[in-house]
Amino acid sequence: MNDFLENMESAAELIWEEATAGVPEGHFRCVCGQVEEISYGQPISNSPYAMPVCRFCFERRFNK
């Protein structure tokens, strides 16, 4: 049986696999659908398991 951290790691890995499937290498698909370079991705929270979002989603979230 996995502990909490192992479950979080597995979930993060699965989400990352989904976000990088079907996009050019070095890119990911944001939750909004935008394809973004990995180097421009920003985490949406301070959680170590937070998925990156595109620049636009990050700005909408934190520059209100």
mmCIF file of the N, C-alpha and C atoms, coordinates in Angstrom:
data_MODEL
# 
_entry.id   MODEL 
# 
loop_
_atom_site.group_PDB 
_atom_site.id 
_atom_site.type_symbol 
_atom_site.label_atom_id 
_atom_site.label_alt_id 
_atom_site.label_comp_id 
_atom_site.label_asym_id 
_atom_site.label_entity_id 
_atom_site.label_seq_id 
_atom_site.pdbx_PDB_ins_code 
_atom_site.Cartn_x 
_atom_site.Cartn_y 
_atom_site.Cartn_z 
_atom_site.occupancy 
_atom_site.B_iso_or_equiv 
_atom_site.pdbx_formal_charge 
_atom_site.auth_seq_id 
_atom_site.auth_comp_id 
_atom_site.auth_asym_id 
_atom_site.auth_atom_id 
_atom_site.pdbx_PDB_model_num 
ATOM 1   N N  . MET A 1 1  ? 0.843  -1.180 0.000   1.00 0.00 ? 1  MET A N  1 
ATOM 2   C CA . MET A 1 1  ? 0.000  0.000  0.000   1.00 0.00 ? 1  MET A CA 1 
ATOM 3   C C  . MET A 1 1  ? 0.890  1.246  0.000   1.00 0.00 ? 1  MET A C  1 
ATOM 4   N N  . ASN A 1 2  ? 0.556  2.165  -0.871  1.00 0.00 ? 2  ASN A N  1 
ATOM 5   C CA . ASN A 1 2  ? 1.333  3.395  -0.975  1.00 0.00 ? 2  ASN A CA 1 
ATOM 6   C C  . ASN A 1 2  ? 0.954  4.367  0.133   1.00 0.00 ? 2  ASN A C  1 
ATOM 7   N N  . ASP A 1 3  ? 1.935  5.153  0.559   1.00 0.00 ? 3  ASP A N  1 
ATOM 8   C CA . ASP A 1 3  ? 1.635  6.202  1.522   1.00 0.00 ? 3  ASP A CA 1 
ATOM 9   C C  . ASP A 1 3  ? 1.202  7.466  0.773   1.00 0.00 ? 3  ASP A C  1 
ATOM 10  N N  . PHE A 1 4  ? 0.885  8.498  1.512   1.00 0.00 ? 4  PHE A N  1 
ATOM 11  C CA . PHE A 1 4  ? 0.364  9.739  0.941   1.00 0.00 ? 4  PHE A CA 1 
ATOM 12  C C  . PHE A 1 4  ? 1.325  10.339 -0.086  1.00 0.00 ? 4  PHE A C  1 
ATOM 13  N N  . LEU A 1 5  ? 2.615  10.424 0.249   1.00 0.00 ? 5  LEU A N  1 
ATOM 14  C CA . LEU A 1 5  ? 3.581  11.033 -0.664  1.00 0.00 ? 5  LEU A CA 1 
ATOM 15  C C  . LEU A 1 5  ? 3.744  10.224 -1.942  1.00 0.00 ? 5  LEU A C  1 
ATOM 16  N N  . GLU A 1 6  ? 3.747  8.922  -1.831  1.00 0.00 ? 6  GLU A N  1 
ATOM 17  C CA . GLU A 1 6  ? 3.836  8.085  -3.020  1.00 0.00 ? 6  GLU A CA 1 
ATOM 18  C C  . GLU A 1 6  ? 2.611  8.268  -3.913  1.00 0.00 ? 6  GLU A C  1 
ATOM 19  N N  . ASN A 1 7  ? 1.444  8.414  -3.311  1.00 0.00 ? 7  ASN A N  1 
ATOM 20  C CA . ASN A 1 7  ? 0.226  8.673  -4.090  1.00 0.00 ? 7  ASN A CA 1 
ATOM 21  C C  . ASN A 1 7  ? 0.307  10.022 -4.800  1.00 0.00 ? 7  ASN A C  1 
ATOM 22  N N  . MET A 1 8  ? 0.820  11.041 -4.118  1.00 0.00 ? 8  MET A N  1 
ATOM 23  C CA . MET A 1 8  ? 0.956  12.366 -4.726  1.00 0.00 ? 8  MET A CA 1 
ATOM 24  C C  . MET A 1 8  ? 1.960  12.332 -5.873  1.00 0.00 ? 8  MET A C  1 
ATOM 25  N N  . GLU A 1 9  ? 3.073  11.632 -5.685  1.00 0.00 ? 9  GLU A N  1 
ATOM 26  C CA . GLU A 1 9  ? 4.074  11.507 -6.744  1.00 0.00 ? 9  GLU A CA 1 
ATOM 27  C C  . GLU A 1 9  ? 3.496  10.780 -7.958  1.00 0.00 ? 9  GLU A C  1 
ATOM 28  N N  . SER A 1 10 ? 2.768  9.718  -7.721  1.00 0.00 ? 10 SER A N  1 
ATOM 29  C CA . SER A 1 10 ? 2.161  8.967  -8.826  1.00 0.00 ? 10 SER A CA 1 
ATOM 30  C C  . SER A 1 10 ? 1.163  9.827  -9.586  1.00 0.00 ? 10 SER A C  1 
ATOM 31  N N  . ALA A 1 11 ? 0.355  10.584 -8.855  1.00 0.00 ? 11 ALA A N  1 
ATOM 32  C CA . ALA A 1 11 ? -0.630 11.458 -9.499  1.00 0.00 ? 11 ALA A CA 1 
ATOM 33  C C  . ALA A 1 11 ? 0.066  12.538 -10.325 1.00 0.00 ? 11 ALA A C  1 
ATOM 34  N N  . ALA A 1 12 ? 1.124  13.133 -9.775  1.00 0.00 ? 12 ALA A N  1 
ATOM 35  C CA . ALA A 1 12 ? 1.855  14.174 -10.495 1.00 0.00 ? 12 ALA A CA 1 
ATOM 36  C C  . ALA A 1 12 ? 2.495  13.610 -11.760 1.00 0.00 ? 12 ALA A C  1 
ATOM 37  N N  . GLU A 1 13 ? 3.062  12.418 -11.667 1.00 0.00 ? 13 GLU A N  1 
ATOM 38  C CA . GLU A 1 13 ? 3.663  11.792 -12.843 1.00 0.00 ? 13 GLU A CA 1 
ATOM 39  C C  . GLU A 1 13 ? 2.619  11.505 -13.915 1.00 0.00 ? 13 GLU A C  1 
ATOM 40  N N  . LEU A 1 14 ? 1.458  11.032 -13.525 1.00 0.00 ? 14 LEU A N  1 
ATOM 41  C CA . LEU A 1 14 ? 0.392  10.745 -14.472 1.00 0.00 ? 14 LEU A CA 1 
ATOM 42  C C  . LEU A 1 14 ? -0.092 12.025 -15.156 1.00 0.00 ? 14 LEU A C  1 
ATOM 43  N N  . ILE A 1 15 ? -0.295 13.071 -14.382 1.00 0.00 ? 15 ILE A N  1 
ATOM 44  C CA . ILE A 1 15 ? -0.746 14.347 -14.953 1.00 0.00 ? 15 ILE A CA 1 
ATOM 45  C C  . ILE A 1 15 ? 0.296  14.900 -15.909 1.00 0.00 ? 15 ILE A C  1 
ATOM 46  N N  . TRP A 1 16 ? 1.585  14.783 -15.545 1.00 0.00 ? 16 TRP A N  1 
ATOM 47  C CA . TRP A 1 16 ? 2.658  15.280 -16.414 1.00 0.00 ? 16 TRP A CA 1 
ATOM 48  C C  . TRP A 1 16 ? 2.705  14.479 -17.716 1.00 0.00 ? 16 TRP A C  1 
ATOM 49  N N  . GLU A 1 17 ? 2.531  13.173 -17.634 1.00 0.00 ? 17 GLU A N  1 
ATOM 50  C CA . GLU A 1 17 ? 2.506  12.348 -18.844 1.00 0.00 ? 17 GLU A CA 1 
ATOM 51  C C  . GLU A 1 17 ? 1.376  12.783 -19.761 1.00 0.00 ? 17 GLU A C  1 
ATOM 52  N N  . GLU A 1 18 ? 0.207  13.068 -19.192 1.00 0.00 ? 18 GLU A N  1 
ATOM 53  C CA . GLU A 1 18 ? -0.930 13.529 -19.989 1.00 0.00 ? 18 GLU A CA 1 
ATOM 54  C C  . GLU A 1 18 ? -0.658 14.903 -20.590 1.00 0.00 ? 18 GLU A C  1 
ATOM 55  N N  . ALA A 1 19 ? -0.002 15.784 -19.835 1.00 0.00 ? 19 ALA A N  1 
ATOM 56  C CA . ALA A 1 19 ? 0.266  17.145 -20.301 1.00 0.00 ? 19 ALA A CA 1 
ATOM 57  C C  . ALA A 1 19 ? 1.309  17.183 -21.414 1.00 0.00 ? 19 ALA A C  1 
ATOM 58  N N  . THR A 1 20 ? 2.175  16.174 -21.476 1.00 0.00 ? 20 THR A N  1 
ATOM 59  C CA . THR A 1 20 ? 3.226  16.165 -22.504 1.00 0.00 ? 20 THR A CA 1 
ATOM 60  C C  . THR A 1 20 ? 2.914  15.225 -23.661 1.00 0.00 ? 20 THR A C  1 
ATOM 61  N N  . ALA A 1 21 ? 1.808  14.518 -23.596 1.00 0.00 ? 21 ALA A N  1 
ATOM 62  C CA . ALA A 1 21 ? 1.431  13.599 -24.672 1.00 0.00 ? 21 ALA A CA 1 
ATOM 63  C C  . ALA A 1 21 ? 0.900  14.387 -25.865 1.00 0.00 ? 21 ALA A C  1 
ATOM 64  N N  . GLY A 1 22 ? 1.403  14.081 -27.036 1.00 0.00 ? 22 GLY A N  1 
ATOM 65  C CA . GLY A 1 22 ? 0.880  14.693 -28.251 1.00 0.00 ? 22 GLY A CA 1 
ATOM 66  C C  . GLY A 1 22 ? 1.320  16.117 -28.503 1.00 0.00 ? 22 GLY A C  1 
ATOM 67  N N  . VAL A 1 23 ? 2.342  16.581 -27.816 1.00 0.00 ? 23 VAL A N  1 
ATOM 68  C CA . VAL A 1 23 ? 2.879  17.928 -28.054 1.00 0.00 ? 23 VAL A CA 1 
ATOM 69  C C  . VAL A 1 23 ? 4.346  17.784 -28.431 1.00 0.00 ? 23 VAL A C  1 
ATOM 70  N N  . PRO A 1 24 ? 4.937  18.799 -29.082 1.00 0.00 ? 24 PRO A N  1 
ATOM 71  C CA . PRO A 1 24 ? 6.350  18.710 -29.444 1.00 0.00 ? 24 PRO A CA 1 
ATOM 72  C C  . PRO A 1 24 ? 7.240  18.530 -28.205 1.00 0.00 ? 24 PRO A C  1 
ATOM 73  N N  . GLU A 1 25 ? 8.373  17.902 -28.410 1.00 0.00 ? 25 GLU A N  1 
ATOM 74  C CA . GLU A 1 25 ? 9.307  17.697 -27.299 1.00 0.00 ? 25 GLU A CA 1 
ATOM 75  C C  . GLU A 1 25 ? 9.719  19.044 -26.709 1.00 0.00 ? 25 GLU A C  1 
ATOM 76  N N  . GLY A 1 26 ? 9.783  19.106 -25.391 1.00 0.00 ? 26 GLY A N  1 
ATOM 77  C CA . GLY A 1 26 ? 10.151 20.345 -24.711 1.00 0.00 ? 26 GLY A CA 1 
ATOM 78  C C  . GLY A 1 26 ? 8.970  21.260 -24.448 1.00 0.00 ? 26 GLY A C  1 
ATOM 79  N N  . HIS A 1 27 ? 7.751  20.765 -24.679 1.00 0.00 ? 27 HIS A N  1 
ATOM 80  C CA . HIS A 1 27 ? 6.532  21.548 -24.476 1.00 0.00 ? 27 HIS A CA 1 
ATOM 81  C C  . HIS A 1 27 ? 5.569  20.756 -23.600 1.00 0.00 ? 27 HIS A C  1 
ATOM 82  N N  . PHE A 1 28 ? 4.560  21.443 -23.098 1.00 0.00 ? 28 PHE A N  1 
ATOM 83  C CA . PHE A 1 28 ? 3.480  20.804 -22.347 1.00 0.00 ? 28 PHE A CA 1 
ATOM 84  C C  . PHE A 1 28 ? 2.179  21.506 -22.668 1.00 0.00 ? 28 PHE A C  1 
ATOM 85  N N  . ARG A 1 29 ? 1.079  20.833 -22.400 1.00 0.00 ? 29 ARG A N  1 
ATOM 86  C CA . ARG A 1 29 ? -0.244 21.426 -22.613 1.00 0.00 ? 29 ARG A CA 1 
ATOM 87  C C  . ARG A 1 29 ? -0.772 21.903 -21.263 1.00 0.00 ? 29 ARG A C  1 
ATOM 88  N N  . CYS A 1 30 ? -1.035 23.192 -21.168 1.00 0.00 ? 30 CYS A N  1 
ATOM 89  C CA . CYS A 1 30 ? -1.578 23.807 -19.951 1.00 0.00 ? 30 CYS A CA 1 
ATOM 90  C C  . CYS A 1 30 ? -3.022 23.338 -19.744 1.00 0.00 ? 30 CYS A C  1 
ATOM 91  N N  . VAL A 1 31 ? -3.544 23.545 -18.560 1.00 0.00 ? 31 VAL A N  1 
ATOM 92  C CA . VAL A 1 31 ? -4.936 23.180 -18.282 1.00 0.00 ? 31 VAL A CA 1 
ATOM 93  C C  . VAL A 1 31 ? -5.916 23.953 -19.161 1.00 0.00 ? 31 VAL A C  1 
ATOM 94  N N  . CYS A 1 32 ? -5.498 25.127 -19.672 1.00 0.00 ? 32 CYS A N  1 
ATOM 95  C CA . CYS A 1 32 ? -6.365 25.909 -20.562 1.00 0.00 ? 32 CYS A CA 1 
ATOM 96  C C  . CYS A 1 32 ? -6.305 25.418 -22.001 1.00 0.00 ? 32 CYS A C  1 
ATOM 97  N N  . GLY A 1 33 ? -5.367 24.513 -22.298 1.00 0.00 ? 33 GLY A N  1 
ATOM 98  C CA . GLY A 1 33 ? -5.233 23.971 -23.642 1.00 0.00 ? 33 GLY A CA 1 
ATOM 99  C C  . GLY A 1 33 ? -4.072 24.559 -24.429 1.00 0.00 ? 33 GLY A C  1 
ATOM 100 N N  . GLN A 1 34 ? -3.501 25.638 -23.944 1.00 0.00 ? 34 GLN A N  1 
ATOM 101 C CA . GLN A 1 34 ? -2.357 26.279 -24.605 1.00 0.00 ? 34 GLN A CA 1 
ATOM 102 C C  . GLN A 1 34 ? -1.141 25.368 -24.539 1.00 0.00 ? 34 GLN A C  1 
ATOM 103 N N  . VAL A 1 35 ? -0.427 25.223 -25.667 1.00 0.00 ? 35 VAL A N  1 
ATOM 104 C CA . VAL A 1 35 ? 0.834  24.478 -25.681 1.00 0.00 ? 35 VAL A CA 1 
ATOM 105 C C  . VAL A 1 35 ? 1.944  25.483 -25.398 1.00 0.00 ? 35 VAL A C  1 
ATOM 106 N N  . GLU A 1 36 ? 2.752  25.188 -24.402 1.00 0.00 ? 36 GLU A N  1 
ATOM 107 C CA . GLU A 1 36 ? 3.774  26.120 -23.915 1.00 0.00 ? 36 GLU A CA 1 
ATOM 108 C C  . GLU A 1 36 ? 5.109  25.408 -23.796 1.00 0.00 ? 36 GLU A C  1 
ATOM 109 N N  . GLU A 1 37 ? 6.202  26.143 -23.995 1.00 0.00 ? 37 GLU A N  1 
ATOM 110 C CA . GLU A 1 37 ? 7.527  25.589 -23.758 1.00 0.00 ? 37 GLU A CA 1 
ATOM 111 C C  . GLU A 1 37 ? 7.681  25.319 -22.263 1.00 0.00 ? 37 GLU A C  1 
ATOM 112 N N  . ILE A 1 38 ? 8.333  24.215 -21.941 1.00 0.00 ? 38 ILE A N  1 
ATOM 113 C CA . ILE A 1 38 ? 8.518  23.855 -20.534 1.00 0.00 ? 38 ILE A CA 1 
ATOM 114 C C  . ILE A 1 38 ? 9.240  24.957 -19.775 1.00 0.00 ? 38 ILE A C  1 
ATOM 115 N N  . SER A 1 39 ? 10.191 25.619 -20.417 1.00 0.00 ? 39 SER A N  1 
ATOM 116 C CA . SER A 1 39 ? 10.963 26.660 -19.734 1.00 0.00 ? 39 SER A CA 1 
ATOM 117 C C  . SER A 1 39 ? 10.103 27.858 -19.323 1.00 0.00 ? 39 SER A C  1 
ATOM 118 N N  . TYR A 1 40 ? 8.935  28.051 -19.946 1.00 0.00 ? 40 TYR A N  1 
ATOM 119 C CA . TYR A 1 40 ? 8.044  29.148 -19.588 1.00 0.00 ? 40 TYR A CA 1 
ATOM 120 C C  . TYR A 1 40 ? 6.980  28.743 -18.575 1.00 0.00 ? 40 TYR A C  1 
ATOM 121 N N  . GLY A 1 41 ? 6.888  27.474 -18.254 1.00 0.00 ? 41 GLY A N  1 
ATOM 122 C CA . GLY A 1 41 ? 5.879  27.007 -17.306 1.00 0.00 ? 41 GLY A CA 1 
ATOM 123 C C  . GLY A 1 41 ? 6.151  27.503 -15.897 1.00 0.00 ? 41 GLY A C  1 
ATOM 124 N N  . GLN A 1 42 ? 5.095  27.835 -15.194 1.00 0.00 ? 42 GLN A N  1 
ATOM 125 C CA . GLN A 1 42 ? 5.187  28.301 -13.810 1.00 0.00 ? 42 GLN A CA 1 
ATOM 126 C C  . GLN A 1 42 ? 4.252  27.464 -12.952 1.00 0.00 ? 42 GLN A C  1 
ATOM 127 N N  . PRO A 1 43 ? 4.689  27.053 -11.755 1.00 0.00 ? 43 PRO A N  1 
ATOM 128 C CA . PRO A 1 43 ? 3.786  26.284 -10.892 1.00 0.00 ? 43 PRO A CA 1 
ATOM 129 C C  . PRO A 1 43 ? 2.632  27.159 -10.412 1.00 0.00 ? 43 PRO A C  1 
ATOM 130 N N  . ILE A 1 44 ? 1.462  26.591 -10.324 1.00 0.00 ? 44 ILE A N  1 
ATOM 131 C CA . ILE A 1 44 ? 0.276  27.350 -9.942  1.00 0.00 ? 44 ILE A CA 1 
ATOM 132 C C  . ILE A 1 44 ? 0.144  27.503 -8.428  1.00 0.00 ? 44 ILE A C  1 
ATOM 133 N N  . SER A 1 45 ? 0.920  26.717 -7.668  1.00 0.00 ? 45 SER A N  1 
ATOM 134 C CA . SER A 1 45 ? 0.910  26.853 -6.204  1.00 0.00 ? 45 SER A CA 1 
ATOM 135 C C  . SER A 1 45 ? 2.284  26.502 -5.657  1.00 0.00 ? 45 SER A C  1 
ATOM 136 N N  . ASN A 1 46 ? 2.432  26.610 -4.362  1.00 0.00 ? 46 ASN A N  1 
ATOM 137 C CA . ASN A 1 46 ? 3.719  26.299 -3.746  1.00 0.00 ? 46 ASN A CA 1 
ATOM 138 C C  . ASN A 1 46 ? 3.873  24.816 -3.410  1.00 0.00 ? 46 ASN A C  1 
ATOM 139 N N  . SER A 1 47 ? 2.931  24.009 -3.785  1.00 0.00 ? 47 SER A N  1 
ATOM 140 C CA . SER A 1 47 ? 3.026  22.566 -3.569  1.00 0.00 ? 47 SER A CA 1 
ATOM 141 C C  . SER A 1 47 ? 4.137  21.988 -4.449  1.00 0.00 ? 47 SER A C  1 
ATOM 142 N N  . PRO A 1 48 ? 4.953  21.089 -3.919  1.00 0.00 ? 48 PRO A N  1 
ATOM 143 C CA . PRO A 1 48 ? 5.987  20.483 -4.760  1.00 0.00 ? 48 PRO A CA 1 
ATOM 144 C C  . PRO A 1 48 ? 5.411  19.611 -5.876  1.00 0.00 ? 48 PRO A C  1 
ATOM 145 N N  . TYR A 1 49 ? 4.133  19.299 -5.810  1.00 0.00 ? 49 TYR A N  1 
ATOM 146 C CA . TYR A 1 49 ? 3.484  18.471 -6.824  1.00 0.00 ? 49 TYR A CA 1 
ATOM 147 C C  . TYR A 1 49 ? 2.619  19.304 -7.776  1.00 0.00 ? 49 TYR A C  1 
ATOM 148 N N  . ALA A 1 50 ? 2.671  20.621 -7.663  1.00 0.00 ? 50 ALA A N  1 
ATOM 149 C CA . ALA A 1 50 ? 1.859  21.492 -8.515  1.00 0.00 ? 50 ALA A CA 1 
ATOM 150 C C  . ALA A 1 50 ? 2.335  21.415 -9.955  1.00 0.00 ? 50 ALA A C  1 
ATOM 151 N N  . MET A 1 51 ? 1.405  21.295 -10.853 1.00 0.00 ? 51 MET A N  1 
ATOM 152 C CA . MET A 1 51 ? 1.735  21.252 -12.262 1.00 0.00 ? 51 MET A CA 1 
ATOM 153 C C  . MET A 1 51 ? 1.983  22.666 -12.773 1.00 0.00 ? 51 MET A C  1 
ATOM 154 N N  . PRO A 1 52 ? 2.848  22.792 -13.767 1.00 0.00 ? 52 PRO A N  1 
ATOM 155 C CA . PRO A 1 52 ? 3.069  24.121 -14.329 1.00 0.00 ? 52 PRO A CA 1 
ATOM 156 C C  . PRO A 1 52 ? 1.879  24.542 -15.190 1.00 0.00 ? 52 PRO A C  1 
ATOM 157 N N  . VAL A 1 53 ? 1.715  25.828 -15.317 1.00 0.00 ? 53 VAL A N  1 
ATOM 158 C CA . VAL A 1 53 ? 0.699  26.398 -16.200 1.00 0.00 ? 53 VAL A CA 1 
ATOM 159 C C  . VAL A 1 53 ? 1.402  27.351 -17.157 1.00 0.00 ? 53 VAL A C  1 
ATOM 160 N N  . CYS A 1 54 ? 0.719  27.760 -18.200 1.00 0.00 ? 54 CYS A N  1 
ATOM 161 C CA . CYS A 1 54 ? 1.299  28.683 -19.171 1.00 0.00 ? 54 CYS A CA 1 
ATOM 162 C C  . CYS A 1 54 ? 1.431  30.076 -18.554 1.00 0.00 ? 54 CYS A C  1 
ATOM 163 N N  . ARG A 1 55 ? 2.167  30.924 -19.240 1.00 0.00 ? 55 ARG A N  1 
ATOM 164 C CA . ARG A 1 55 ? 2.395  32.296 -18.757 1.00 0.00 ? 55 ARG A CA 1 
ATOM 165 C C  . ARG A 1 55 ? 1.092  33.048 -18.544 1.00 0.00 ? 55 ARG A C  1 
ATOM 166 N N  . PHE A 1 56 ? 0.138  32.831 -19.431 1.00 0.00 ? 56 PHE A N  1 
ATOM 167 C CA . PHE A 1 56 ? -1.117 33.575 -19.373 1.00 0.00 ? 56 PHE A CA 1 
ATOM 168 C C  . PHE A 1 56 ? -1.961 33.162 -18.159 1.00 0.00 ? 56 PHE A C  1 
ATOM 169 N N  . CYS A 1 57 ? -2.047 31.867 -17.898 1.00 0.00 ? 57 CYS A N  1 
ATOM 170 C CA . CYS A 1 57 ? -2.790 31.398 -16.720 1.00 0.00 ? 57 CYS A CA 1 
ATOM 171 C C  . CYS A 1 57 ? -2.108 31.861 -15.435 1.00 0.00 ? 57 CYS A C  1 
ATOM 172 N N  . PHE A 1 58 ? -0.780 31.825 -15.428 1.00 0.00 ? 58 PHE A N  1 
ATOM 173 C CA . PHE A 1 58 ? -0.045 32.281 -14.257 1.00 0.00 ? 58 PHE A CA 1 
ATOM 174 C C  . PHE A 1 58 ? -0.319 33.758 -13.992 1.00 0.00 ? 58 PHE A C  1 
ATOM 175 N N  . GLU A 1 59 ? -0.266 34.587 -15.029 1.00 0.00 ? 59 GLU A N  1 
ATOM 176 C CA . GLU A 1 59 ? -0.518 36.020 -14.868 1.00 0.00 ? 59 GLU A CA 1 
ATOM 177 C C  . GLU A 1 59 ? -1.948 36.288 -14.429 1.00 0.00 ? 59 GLU A C  1 
ATOM 178 N N  . ARG A 1 60 ? -2.927 35.562 -14.995 1.00 0.00 ? 60 ARG A N  1 
ATOM 179 C CA . ARG A 1 60 ? -4.321 35.737 -14.583 1.00 0.00 ? 60 ARG A CA 1 
ATOM 180 C C  . ARG A 1 60 ? -4.501 35.390 -13.110 1.00 0.00 ? 60 ARG A C  1 
ATOM 181 N N  . ARG A 1 61 ? -3.799 34.362 -12.653 1.00 0.00 ? 61 ARG A N  1 
ATOM 182 C CA . ARG A 1 61 ? -3.959 33.899 -11.274 1.00 0.00 ? 61 ARG A CA 1 
ATOM 183 C C  . ARG A 1 61 ? -3.303 34.834 -10.259 1.00 0.00 ? 61 ARG A C  1 
ATOM 184 N N  . PHE A 1 62 ? -2.118 35.352 -10.586 1.00 0.00 ? 62 PHE A N  1 
ATOM 185 C CA . PHE A 1 62 ? -1.349 36.081 -9.582  1.00 0.00 ? 62 PHE A CA 1 
ATOM 186 C C  . PHE A 1 62 ? -1.261 37.586 -9.812  1.00 0.00 ? 62 PHE A C  1 
ATOM 187 N N  . ASN A 1 63 ? -1.737 38.096 -10.906 1.00 0.00 ? 63 ASN A N  1 
ATOM 188 C CA . ASN A 1 63 ? -1.692 39.534 -11.160 1.00 0.00 ? 63 ASN A CA 1 
ATOM 189 C C  . ASN A 1 63 ? -3.076 40.147 -11.188 1.00 0.00 ? 63 ASN A C  1 
ATOM 190 N N  . LYS A 1 64 ? -3.861 39.802 -10.202 1.00 0.00 ? 64 LYS A N  1 
ATOM 191 C CA . LYS A 1 64 ? -5.233 40.339 -10.141 1.00 0.00 ? 64 LYS A CA 1 
ATOM 192 C C  . LYS A 1 64 ? -5.234 41.713 -9.538  1.00 0.00 ? 64 LYS A C  1 
# 
